[in-house]
Amino acid sequence: MNNAWMPLIGLAVGIALGFAGAFGGLGAFLLVLVLGAVGYIIGRVVEAGEVNLSGLSSRRK
């Protein structure tokens, strides 16, 4: 993905989370946040054919 789109995508996600928090409360905010993370992971899998979650871990080998 072109990095020029990243600020626009971040803005859209922020607006969606803001609306969920404003109109649905904390539960809706957390639901949108979790489903957004799941969608991101699925998108990475579809884009690359695999996903490497080792970078998310704070443990060192």
PyMOL CGO cylinders between C-alpha atoms (Angstrom):
from pymol import cmd
from pymol.cgo import CYLINDER

trace = [
    CYLINDER, 0.00, 0.00, 0.00, 1.17, 3.48, -0.77, 0.3, 1, 1, 1, 1, 1, 1,
    CYLINDER, 1.17, 3.48, -0.77, 2.28, 5.25, 2.42, 0.3, 1, 1, 1, 1, 1, 1,
    CYLINDER, 2.28, 5.25, 2.42, 0.61, 8.47, 1.28, 0.3, 1, 1, 1, 1, 1, 1,
    CYLINDER, 0.61, 8.47, 1.28, -2.76, 6.91, 2.19, 0.3, 1, 1, 1, 1, 1, 1,
    CYLINDER, -2.76, 6.91, 2.19, -1.82, 6.08, 5.77, 0.3, 1, 1, 1, 1, 1, 1,
    CYLINDER, -1.82, 6.08, 5.77, -2.79, 9.46, 7.33, 0.3, 1, 1, 1, 1, 1, 1,
    CYLINDER, -2.79, 9.46, 7.33, -6.16, 9.33, 5.58, 0.3, 1, 1, 1, 1, 1, 1,
    CYLINDER, -6.16, 9.33, 5.58, -6.79, 5.79, 6.79, 0.3, 1, 1, 1, 1, 1, 1,
    CYLINDER, -6.79, 5.79, 6.79, -5.78, 6.80, 10.32, 0.3, 1, 1, 1, 1, 1, 1,
    CYLINDER, -5.78, 6.80, 10.32, -8.16, 9.74, 10.16, 0.3, 1, 1, 1, 1, 1, 1,
    CYLINDER, -8.16, 9.74, 10.16, -11.03, 7.51, 9.02, 0.3, 1, 1, 1, 1, 1, 1,
    CYLINDER, -11.03, 7.51, 9.02, -10.36, 5.01, 11.82, 0.3, 1, 1, 1, 1, 1, 1,
    CYLINDER, -10.36, 5.01, 11.82, -10.19, 7.81, 14.37, 0.3, 1, 1, 1, 1, 1, 1,
    CYLINDER, -10.19, 7.81, 14.37, -13.49, 9.25, 13.19, 0.3, 1, 1, 1, 1, 1, 1,
    CYLINDER, -13.49, 9.25, 13.19, -15.15, 5.83, 13.31, 0.3, 1, 1, 1, 1, 1, 1,
    CYLINDER, -15.15, 5.83, 13.31, -13.89, 5.24, 16.86, 0.3, 1, 1, 1, 1, 1, 1,
    CYLINDER, -13.89, 5.24, 16.86, -14.99, 8.74, 17.87, 0.3, 1, 1, 1, 1, 1, 1,
    CYLINDER, -14.99, 8.74, 17.87, -18.53, 8.18, 16.58, 0.3, 1, 1, 1, 1, 1, 1,
    CYLINDER, -18.53, 8.18, 16.58, -18.69, 4.77, 18.26, 0.3, 1, 1, 1, 1, 1, 1,
    CYLINDER, -18.69, 4.77, 18.26, -17.58, 6.28, 21.56, 0.3, 1, 1, 1, 1, 1, 1,
    CYLINDER, -17.58, 6.28, 21.56, -19.84, 9.31, 21.32, 0.3, 1, 1, 1, 1, 1, 1,
    CYLINDER, -19.84, 9.31, 21.32, -23.04, 7.56, 20.32, 0.3, 1, 1, 1, 1, 1, 1,
    CYLINDER, -23.04, 7.56, 20.32, -22.56, 4.01, 21.61, 0.3, 1, 1, 1, 1, 1, 1,
    CYLINDER, -22.56, 4.01, 21.61, -20.51, 4.41, 24.75, 0.3, 1, 1, 1, 1, 1, 1,
    CYLINDER, -20.51, 4.41, 24.75, -17.47, 2.47, 25.89, 0.3, 1, 1, 1, 1, 1, 1,
    CYLINDER, -17.47, 2.47, 25.89, -18.82, -0.92, 24.79, 0.3, 1, 1, 1, 1, 1, 1,
    CYLINDER, -18.82, -0.92, 24.79, -19.32, 0.22, 21.21, 0.3, 1, 1, 1, 1, 1, 1,
    CYLINDER, -19.32, 0.22, 21.21, -15.92, 1.92, 21.20, 0.3, 1, 1, 1, 1, 1, 1,
    CYLINDER, -15.92, 1.92, 21.20, -14.19, -1.29, 22.29, 0.3, 1, 1, 1, 1, 1, 1,
    CYLINDER, -14.19, -1.29, 22.29, -16.19, -3.37, 19.81, 0.3, 1, 1, 1, 1, 1, 1,
    CYLINDER, -16.19, -3.37, 19.81, -15.18, -1.12, 16.91, 0.3, 1, 1, 1, 1, 1, 1,
    CYLINDER, -15.18, -1.12, 16.91, -11.57, -1.15, 18.12, 0.3, 1, 1, 1, 1, 1, 1,
    CYLINDER, -11.57, -1.15, 18.12, -11.42, -4.98, 18.32, 0.3, 1, 1, 1, 1, 1, 1,
    CYLINDER, -11.42, -4.98, 18.32, -13.17, -5.51, 15.01, 0.3, 1, 1, 1, 1, 1, 1,
    CYLINDER, -13.17, -5.51, 15.01, -10.86, -2.99, 13.38, 0.3, 1, 1, 1, 1, 1, 1,
    CYLINDER, -10.86, -2.99, 13.38, -7.84, -4.91, 14.66, 0.3, 1, 1, 1, 1, 1, 1,
    CYLINDER, -7.84, -4.91, 14.66, -9.31, -8.18, 13.36, 0.3, 1, 1, 1, 1, 1, 1,
    CYLINDER, -9.31, -8.18, 13.36, -9.96, -6.57, 9.99, 0.3, 1, 1, 1, 1, 1, 1,
    CYLINDER, -9.96, -6.57, 9.99, -6.40, -5.27, 9.87, 0.3, 1, 1, 1, 1, 1, 1,
    CYLINDER, -6.40, -5.27, 9.87, -4.98, -8.73, 10.56, 0.3, 1, 1, 1, 1, 1, 1,
    CYLINDER, -4.98, -8.73, 10.56, -7.22, -10.33, 7.94, 0.3, 1, 1, 1, 1, 1, 1,
    CYLINDER, -7.22, -10.33, 7.94, -6.19, -7.67, 5.42, 0.3, 1, 1, 1, 1, 1, 1,
    CYLINDER, -6.19, -7.67, 5.42, -2.50, -8.36, 6.09, 0.3, 1, 1, 1, 1, 1, 1,
    CYLINDER, -2.50, -8.36, 6.09, -3.06, -12.09, 5.61, 0.3, 1, 1, 1, 1, 1, 1,
    CYLINDER, -3.06, -12.09, 5.61, -4.87, -11.53, 2.32, 0.3, 1, 1, 1, 1, 1, 1,
    CYLINDER, -4.87, -11.53, 2.32, -2.22, -9.05, 1.11, 0.3, 1, 1, 1, 1, 1, 1,
    CYLINDER, -2.22, -9.05, 1.11, 0.86, -11.08, 2.00, 0.3, 1, 1, 1, 1, 1, 1,
    CYLINDER, 0.86, -11.08, 2.00, -0.53, -14.61, 2.11, 0.3, 1, 1, 1, 1, 1, 1,
    CYLINDER, -0.53, -14.61, 2.11, 0.79, -14.95, 5.65, 0.3, 1, 1, 1, 1, 1, 1,
    CYLINDER, 0.79, -14.95, 5.65, 1.15, -12.91, 8.80, 0.3, 1, 1, 1, 1, 1, 1,
    CYLINDER, 1.15, -12.91, 8.80, 4.14, -12.69, 11.14, 0.3, 1, 1, 1, 1, 1, 1,
    CYLINDER, 4.14, -12.69, 11.14, 3.03, -11.78, 14.65, 0.3, 1, 1, 1, 1, 1, 1,
    CYLINDER, 3.03, -11.78, 14.65, 6.47, -12.16, 16.20, 0.3, 1, 1, 1, 1, 1, 1,
    CYLINDER, 6.47, -12.16, 16.20, 7.06, -8.42, 15.93, 0.3, 1, 1, 1, 1, 1, 1,
    CYLINDER, 7.06, -8.42, 15.93, 4.13, -7.74, 18.25, 0.3, 1, 1, 1, 1, 1, 1,
    CYLINDER, 4.13, -7.74, 18.25, 5.60, -9.75, 21.10, 0.3, 1, 1, 1, 1, 1, 1,
    CYLINDER, 5.60, -9.75, 21.10, 7.60, -7.92, 23.75, 0.3, 1, 1, 1, 1, 1, 1,
    CYLINDER, 7.60, -7.92, 23.75, 9.60, -11.03, 24.67, 0.3, 1, 1, 1, 1, 1, 1,
    CYLINDER, 9.60, -11.03, 24.67, 13.15, -11.28, 23.47, 0.3, 1, 1, 1, 1, 1, 1,
    CYLINDER, 13.15, -11.28, 23.47, 14.83, -14.51, 22.50, 0.3, 1, 1, 1, 1, 1, 1,
]
cmd.load_cgo(trace, "trace")
